[in-house]
């Protein structure tokens, strides 16, 4: 039995269960947070943030995330060219880590969110448990995409030796940080309970 | 609807799964045990094996390690006799200096401010609950911890350090500073502290201390 069928809601912050009409202010009696049966405007918020993330994904991958100058010569690096450079160097494990964290994870996360949002719109009855698990995974894995932003910050802080070696961060890093944050916010706005809401009418 | 929970611990508690909204009862959890939703598999509640004292000790150590990790030299780079060093917060400042202040703020929030808030906040709450003394702002801090939790990225930064070290390996000589050792220890300790920190238990304890937003 779903809680909403009985007119019950649980607080998103402290999980306290309560009867909604009894809470006139809409505030949780235990922790004082706003209580909603479902996250408010979940789908539109989630779509909007996801769309913004998709838009930012282009500059994040096309613009250089940093420019490396070593002994007078240097070139700007995008995320992909950084991965390729690591591969050509034979640093396979690290290249794989960067590829998964910076290329694969953000892309898969956006695809998964699009799929979840569409499946809720279609009121799909299929594979609810698997879709909820998919949602949990996107929440868990999203933050690891920040790796490349931290790499750029570290290199920019360390390598400032004039013509000898110099690394300056590029605008791609800013766009990439935006992608990570926007996808995280989009996933947080999505309410997985919507997946289960169309299952059957309340008995 | 909320039950009083005064006095003894509740044997069974009715909760709604926050991922599928299914109502179900959770029984008393033995230390180290966790309860999952029977319908969607989401984690409903845990009872960490360490009780309250272990997370208190872990968070105190994390706080001490933070002092070392944030203020001592983190890494030093040497190329042909010239050298440059940075602290951990210095990485955020480097982005700011390069005209990317917003990105610098993101790095600062996820690697310094977020973790500090989490450790001090949970220490405050744990001590208050352990001493059975409702310290001021207890409820607000618990709410805050829930919001800050997903944004602490100390562990992600560690992978960043590894990648940066590999990228620099044939360009320069990297000298590991004392802060990096403290930082590695900090990741271990703060991850353990987080795994021992269970809001469900803390809220239940606060119920028994009478910390409610609205008196019932």
Boltz contact constraints between the chains, C-beta under 6 A:
constraints:
  - contact:
      token1: [A, 1]
      token2: [B, 23]
      max_distance: 6.0
  - contact:
      token1: [A, 2]
      token2: [B, 21]
      max_distance: 6.0
  - contact:
      token1: [A, 3]
      token2: [B, 16]
      max_distance: 6.0
  - contact:
      token1: [A, 3]
      token2: [B, 21]
      max_distance: 6.0
  - contact:
      token1: [A, 3]
      token2: [B, 23]
      max_distance: 6.0
  - contact:
      token1: [A, 4]
      token2: [B, 21]
      max_distance: 6.0
  - contact:
      token1: [A, 10]
      token2: [B, 16]
      max_distance: 6.0
  - contact:
      token1: [A, 13]
      token2: [B, 143]
      max_distance: 6.0
  - contact:
      token1: [A, 13]
      token2: [B, 146]
      max_distance: 6.0
  - contact:
      token1: [A, 14]
      token2: [B, 203]
      max_distance: 6.0
  - contact:
      token1: [A, 16]
      token2: [B, 2]
      max_distance: 6.0
  - contact:
      token1: [A, 17]
      token2: [B, 16]
      max_distance: 6.0
  - contact:
      token1: [A, 18]
      token2: [B, 1]
      max_distance: 6.0
  - contact:
      token1: [A, 19]
      token2: [B, 1]
      max_distance: 6.0
  - contact:
      token1: [A, 29]
      token2: [B, 213]
      max_distance: 6.0
  - contact:
      token1: [A, 29]
      token2: [B, 214]
      max_distance: 6.0
  - contact:
      token1: [A, 30]
      token2: [B, 212]
      max_distance: 6.0
  - contact:
      token1: [A, 31]
      token2: [B, 139]
      max_distance: 6.0
  - contact:
      token1: [A, 31]
      token2: [B, 143]
      max_distance: 6.0
  - contact:
      token1: [A, 32]
      token2: [B, 213]
      max_distance: 6.0
  - contact:
      token1: [A, 33]
      token2: [B, 143]
      max_distance: 6.0
  - contact:
      token1: [A, 70]
      token2: [B, 171]
      max_distance: 6.0
  - contact:
      token1: [A, 91]
      token2: [B, 166]
      max_distance: 6.0
  - contact:
      token1: [A, 94]
      token2: [B, 163]
      max_distance: 6.0
  - contact:
      token1: [A, 94]
      token2: [B, 166]
      max_distance: 6.0
  - contact:
      token1: [A, 98]
      token2: [B, 163]
      max_distance: 6.0
  - contact:
      token1: [A, 129]
      token2: [B, 40]
      max_distance: 6.0
  - contact:
      token1: [A, 132]
      token2: [B, 19]
      max_distance: 6.0
  - contact:
      token1: [A, 132]
      token2: [B, 40]
      max_distance: 6.0
  - contact:
      token1: [A, 143]
      token2: [B, 153]
      max_distance: 6.0
  - contact:
      token1: [A, 143]
      token2: [B, 156]
      max_distance: 6.0
  - contact:
      token1: [A, 144]
      token2: [B, 156]
      max_distance: 6.0
  - contact:
      token1: [A, 146]
      token2: [B, 153]
      max_distance: 6.0
  - contact:
      token1: [A, 146]
      token2: [B, 156]
      max_distance: 6.0
  - contact:
      token1: [A, 147]
      token2: [B, 156]
      max_distance: 6.0
  - contact:
      token1: [A, 147]
      token2: [B, 159]
      max_distance: 6.0
  - contact:
      token1: [A, 147]
      token2: [B, 160]
      max_distance: 6.0
  - contact:
      token1: [A, 150]
      token2: [B, 157]
      max_distance: 6.0
  - contact:
      token1: [A, 150]
      token2: [B, 160]
      max_distance: 6.0
  - contact:
      token1: [A, 151]
      token2: [B, 160]
      max_distance: 6.0
  - contact:
      token1: [A, 151]
      token2: [B, 163]
      max_distance: 6.0
  - contact:
      token1: [A, 151]
      token2: [B, 164]
      max_distance: 6.0
  - contact:
      token1: [A, 153]
      token2: [B, 91]
      max_distance: 6.0
  - contact:
      token1: [A, 153]
      token2: [B, 95]
      max_distance: 6.0
  - contact:
      token1: [A, 153]
      token2: [B, 107]
      max_distance: 6.0
  - contact:
      token1: [A, 154]
      token2: [B, 91]
      max_distance: 6.0
  - contact:
      token1: [A, 154]
      token2: [B, 164]
      max_distance: 6.0
  - contact:
      token1: [A, 155]
      token2: [B, 164]
      max_distance: 6.0
  - contact:
      token1: [A, 156]
      token2: [B, 94]
      max_distance: 6.0
  - contact:
      token1: [A, 156]
      token2: [B, 98]
      max_distance: 6.0
  - contact:
      token1: [A, 157]
      token2: [B, 86]
      max_distance: 6.0
  - contact:
      token1: [A, 157]
      token2: [B, 90]
      max_distance: 6.0
  - contact:
      token1: [A, 157]
      token2: [B, 91]
      max_distance: 6.0
  - contact:
      token1: [A, 157]
      token2: [B, 94]
      max_distance: 6.0
  - contact:
      token1: [A, 158]
      token2: [B, 77]
      max_distance: 6.0
  - contact:
      token1: [A, 158]
      token2: [B, 84]
      max_distance: 6.0
  - contact:
      token1: [A, 158]
      token2: [B, 86]
      max_distance: 6.0
  - contact:
      token1: [A, 160]
      token2: [B, 84]
      max_distance: 6.0
  - contact:
      token1: [A, 161]
      token2: [B, 79]
      max_distance: 6.0
  - contact:
      token1: [A, 161]
      token2: [B, 82]
      max_distance: 6.0
  - contact:
      token1: [A, 164]
      token2: [B, 79]
      max_distance: 6.0
  - contact:
      token1: [A, 165]
      token2: [B, 79]
      max_distance: 6.0
  - contact:
      token1: [A, 168]
      token2: [B, 98]
      max_distance: 6.0
  - contact:
      token1: [A, 169]
      token2: [B, 95]
      max_distance: 6.0
  - contact:
      token1: [A, 169]
      token2: [B, 98]
      max_distance: 6.0
  - contact:
      token1: [A, 169]
      token2: [B, 100]
      max_distance: 6.0
  - contact:
      token1: [A, 173]
      token2: [B, 103]
      max_distance: 6.0
  - contact:
      token1: [A, 174]
      token2: [B, 100]
      max_distance: 6.0
  - contact:
      token1: [A, 174]
      token2: [B, 103]
      max_distance: 6.0
  - contact:
      token1: [A, 177]
      token2: [B, 103]
      max_distance: 6.0
  - contact:
      token1: [A, 177]
      token2: [B, 106]
      max_distance: 6.0
  - contact:
      token1: [A, 192]
      token2: [B, 19]
      max_distance: 6.0
  - contact:
      token1: [A, 193]
      token2: [B, 20]
      max_distance: 6.0
  - contact:
      token1: [A, 193]
      token2: [B, 21]
      max_distance: 6.0
  - contact:
      token1: [A, 196]
      token2: [B, 20]
      max_distance: 6.0
